[in-house]
């Protein structure tokens, strides 16, 4: 029997009041975005918003609680844009959508920061439910950045991996770690880097006793990338069941197998139409029926992408759908 765990990949939308208040406090220019040294009023506003996000997840019955990443002005690039040895360059389109981030230009050694650990510590004080940490995966973070220090793609990926591993080591207790790797779909690694990607991911995963999920989205992984990813020492791989090429995903899983746990992107993080709990469960059942030879100990029920694209009310409704789907009495047989 498969245990169903309702969760999300984080990056929640800011409450409307927080958008207005923080806009006034932070300003409206590129240089006014979060840099890691924000003042007391800004910290207090984010603390209040974080509390609301945690409450929303608890009320929806989620099995894992994320911090929400509300401070992440730069989407997945945030852990670098607040680093002392990183300069923020021009505005860059965030993959193929209408969101943008400041190009993080790495100009020095990527030593310890502790920014994300402090966020997670703040969240841990707000809930007694199991925590889930969220980070960009090392390949995606390196892909989103500009290297002006290491001078070699392989060395840069290794440095980003070491940096993330150090951040994870400082995390408070957490039950699950999601590493978000959309670049594996959008910009697959070259032949020179492909074999290094699972090594980089494994190095990050090795710093936690929590279950580690590598979640990709905005499509299916190509065959070569998937085959290499299977070498990563993690508990689960995540698949976009909503927007991805499901036939390619199924081919990968049936051809190369997968881990004993799986994360399924079952609700659309970029569409305001709210899926019912029944629809969510049907999508779980459809996936497991397509791979009858594979048994899953755990299935993480999640949105396919981050949730910050959605209005807060729609985000809340999708959380409820995930929570109720996982809490249904009948478990899915793998």
C-alpha positions in Angstrom: 0.0 0.0 0.0 1.2 3.5 -0.9 1.3 6.2 1.8 -0.1 9.4 0.4 1.6 12.6 1.6 0.1 16.0 0.7 2.6 18.7 0.2 3.8 21.5 -2.2 7.1 22.6 -3.8 6.8 25.9 -1.9 7.2 29.5 -3.3 3.7 30.7 -2.2 2.0 33.9 -3.4 2.3 36.9 -1.0 -1.0 37.9 0.7 -2.4 41.0 -0.9 -1.9 43.1 2.2 1.8 42.1 2.2 2.3 43.0 -1.4 1.1 46.6 -0.7 2.9 46.9 2.6 6.2 45.5 1.4 6.0 47.6 -1.8 5.9 50.7 0.4 8.6 49.5 2.7 11.0 48.1 0.1 10.5 50.5 -2.8 9.9 49.7 -6.4 13.3 49.5 -8.1 15.6 46.5 -8.8 18.0 47.6 -6.0 15.2 47.7 -3.5 14.6 43.9 -3.6 15.6 41.5 -0.8 19.4 41.4 -0.2 19.5 39.6 3.1 19.9 42.7 5.3 16.4 44.0 5.4 15.2 46.2 8.3 12.9 45.4 11.2 9.6 46.6 9.6 10.3 44.4 6.5 11.2 41.4 8.7 8.0 41.9 10.7 5.8 42.0 7.6 7.4 38.8 6.2 7.0 37.1 9.6 3.3 37.9 9.7 2.9 36.7 6.1 4.8 33.5 6.9 2.4 32.8 9.7 -0.6 33.1 7.4 1.0 30.7 4.9 1.7 28.1 7.6 -1.8 28.4 8.9 -3.2 27.9 5.4 -1.3 24.6 5.0 -2.3 23.4 8.4 -6.0 24.2 7.8 -5.8 22.4 4.4 -4.5 19.3 6.1 -1.2 19.1 4.4 1.2 16.5 5.7 4.3 18.6 5.2 4.6 22.3 6.0 6.9 24.6 3.9 8.1 28.0 4.9 6.6 29.5 1.8 9.7 31.3 0.4 7.8 34.6 0.5 11.1 36.6 0.6 12.3 35.0 -2.6 12.1 38.0 -5.0 14.3 36.1 -7.4 12.4 32.8 -7.6 14.8 29.9 -7.4 17.9 32.2 -7.7 17.3 33.6 -4.2 20.0 31.7 -2.3 22.6 33.3 -4.5 21.1 36.8 -4.8 21.4 37.3 -1.0 25.0 35.9 -0.9 27.8 38.3 -0.1 30.0 37.1 -3.0 27.2 37.5 -5.6 26.3 40.7 -7.4 22.9 41.0 -9.0 23.0 41.9 -12.7 20.3 42.7 -15.1 16.7 41.5 -15.1 16.4 38.1 -16.8 13.2 36.2 -17.9 12.5 33.3 -15.5 12.4 30.4 -18.0 9.6 30.8 -20.6 7.1 32.8 -18.7 6.3 36.4 -17.7 8.3 36.4 -14.4 11.7 37.8 -14.0 14.7 37.6 -11.6 18.0 39.5 -11.1 20.9 37.7 -12.7 23.1 36.4 -9.9 26.7 37.0 -10.9 29.0 34.9 -8.8 32.1 37.0 -8.2 33.8 35.1 -5.3 33.8 31.9 -3.3 30.4 30.5 -2.5 30.9 30.0 1.2 28.2 29.6 3.9 25.2 31.9 4.0 22.6 30.6 6.3 19.8 32.7 4.9 17.4 29.8 4.0 18.2 28.0 7.3 17.1 31.1 9.2 13.8 31.1 7.2 13.2 27.5 8.0 14.0 28.1 11.7 11.3 30.8 11.8 8.8 28.4 10.2 9.6 25.7 12.7 8.5 28.0 15.5 5.0 28.3 14.0 4.0 24.7 13.7 4.2 21.3 15.3 3.6 19.6 12.0 6.5 18.0 10.0 8.5 20.6 8.1 9.6 20.4 4.5 12.6 22.3 3.3 12.7 23.7 -0.2 15.8 24.6 -2.2 16.7 24.9 -5.9 18.6 21.9 -7.1 22.3 22.5 -7.8 21.9 22.2 -11.6 19.1 24.6 -11.8 20.7 27.1 -9.5 23.9 27.0 -11.5 22.0 27.3 -14.7 20.2 30.4 -13.5 23.4 32.1 -12.4 26.4 33.7 -14.2 29.8 32.4 -13.2 32.5 35.2 -13.0 34.8 33.4 -10.5 35.2 29.7 -11.1 35.7 29.8 -14.8 34.6 26.2 -15.6 31.1 24.7 -15.8 32.1 21.6 -14.0 33.8 23.5 -11.2 30.9 25.9 -10.9 28.3 23.1 -10.6 30.5 21.5 -7.9 30.8 24.8 -6.1 27.0 25.4 -6.2 26.5 21.9 -4.9 28.9 22.4 -2.0 27.2 25.7 -1.2 23.8 24.1 -1.0 25.1 21.2 1.0 26.5 23.6 3.6 23.1 25.4 3.8 21.3 22.1 4.3 23.7 21.1 7.1 22.5 24.1 9.0 18.8 23.4 8.6 16.7 22.7 11.7 14.9 19.4 11.9 12.8 18.6 8.8 11.0 15.6 7.5 11.5 16.2 3.7 13.7 18.2 1.4 12.5 19.1 -2.0 15.2 20.1 -4.5 13.5 21.9 -7.4 15.2 21.2 -10.8 13.1 22.7 -13.7 16.3 23.4 -15.6 16.8 19.6 -16.1 13.7 19.9 -18.4 14.1 23.4 -19.8 17.9 23.4 -20.4 19.1 19.7 -20.1 22.8 19.3 -19.2 25.4 18.8 -21.9 27.1 15.5 -22.3 30.1 16.9 -20.4 27.9 17.7 -17.3 25.2 15.0 -17.5 27.0 12.5 -15.4 28.0 15.1 -12.8 24.4 16.2 -12.1 23.5 13.2 -10.0 26.8 13.5 -8.1 26.0 17.2 -7.3 22.5 16.3 -6.2 23.7 13.4 -4.1 26.2 15.7 -2.3 23.4 18.0 -1.2 21.1 15.1 -0.2 23.9 13.6 1.9 23.7 16.5 4.4 20.2 15.6 5.7 18.6 12.6 7.3 15.3 13.7 5.7 13.7 12.1 2.6 14.9 14.0 -0.4 12.8 14.6 -3.5 14.2 15.9 -6.8 11.2 17.6 -8.4 11.3 18.6 -12.1 8.5 20.4 -14.0 7.4 22.3 -17.1 7.7 19.1 -19.1 9.3 15.7 -19.1 12.9 14.8 -18.7 14.6 13.6 -21.8 15.8 10.0 -21.8 19.5 10.7 -21.3 18.9 13.2 -18.4 16.5 10.8 -16.7 18.9 7.8 -17.0 21.6 9.9 -15.3 19.3 11.2 -12.7 18.4 7.7 -11.6 22.0 7.5 -10.2 21.3 10.3 -7.7 21.1 9.0 -4.1 17.7 10.4 -3.2 14.4 8.9 -2.1 12.1 10.2 -4.8 11.9 11.8 -8.2 9.1 14.2 -9.0 7.1 14.3 -12.3 4.8 16.9 -13.8 1.6 15.0 -14.5 -0.3 18.2 -15.5 1.8 20.0 -18.1 4.5 17.5 -18.9 4.8 15.0 -21.7 3.2 12.1 -19.8 4.1 9.6 -22.5 7.8 10.5 -22.2 7.6 10.3 -18.4 6.0 6.9 -18.5 8.6 5.7 -21.0 11.4 6.9 -18.7 9.9 5.2 -15.7 9.1 1.9 -17.4 12.5 1.8 -19.3 14.7 2.8 -16.4 12.6 2.3 -13.3 12.3 4.9 -10.6 12.8 5.3 -6.8 10.7 3.6 -4.2 9.0 6.9 -3.5 7.5 9.3 -6.1 6.3 12.9 -6.2 3.5 13.7 -8.6 2.6 17.2 -9.8 -1.2 16.7 -9.8 -2.6 20.2 -9.6 -1.7 23.0 -11.9 0.4 25.7 -10.2 -0.2 28.1 -13.1 -3.9 27.8 -13.7 -6.6 29.2 -11.5 -9.0 26.3 -12.3 -9.2 24.3 -9.0 -9.0 20.6 -9.2 -11.3 18.5 -7.0 -9.9 16.0 -4.5 -11.5 13.3 -6.7 -9.6 14.5 -9.7 -6.4 14.5 -7.8 -6.9 10.9 -6.6 -7.8 9.8 -10.1 -4.5 11.2 -11.4 -2.6 9.3 -8.7 -4.4 6.1 -9.7 -3.8 6.7 -13.4 -0.1 7.1 -12.8 0.3 4.0 -10.7 -1.8 1.9 -13.1 0.5 2.9 -15.9 3.5 1.4 -14.1 2.1 -1.8 -12.5 5.5 -3.3 -12.0 6.7 -0.4 -9.8 5.7 -0.3 -6.1 5.8 3.0 -4.3 6.2 3.2 -0.5 5.2 6.9 -0.6 3.6 9.2 -3.1 3.9 12.9 -2.5 0.8 14.7 -3.9 1.8 18.2 -4.9 1.3 20.9 -7.4 3.3 20.6 -10.6 5.1 24.0 -10.2 5.6 26.6 -7.6 2.4 28.3 -6.4 3.3 31.9 -6.5 1.7 32.4 -9.9 -1.8 32.0 -8.3 -4.1 34.4 -6.4 -4.0 33.6 -2.7 -7.6 32.3 -2.7 -6.9 29.9 -5.5 -3.7 28.7 -3.9 -5.7 28.0 -0.7 -8.3 26.0 -2.6 -5.7 23.9 -4.3 -4.1 23.2 -0.9 -7.4 21.9 0.3 -7.8 19.6 -2.8 -4.3 18.1 -2.1 -5.0 17.7 1.6 -8.4 16.0 1.1 -7.1 13.8 -1.7 -4.3 12.4 0.6 -6.7 12.0 3.5 -9.3 9.9 1.7 -9.9 6.6 3.4 -8.8 4.3 0.6 -5.1 4.1 -0.2 -3.9 3.7 -3.7 -2.4 0.3 -4.4 0.8 0.6 -6.3 
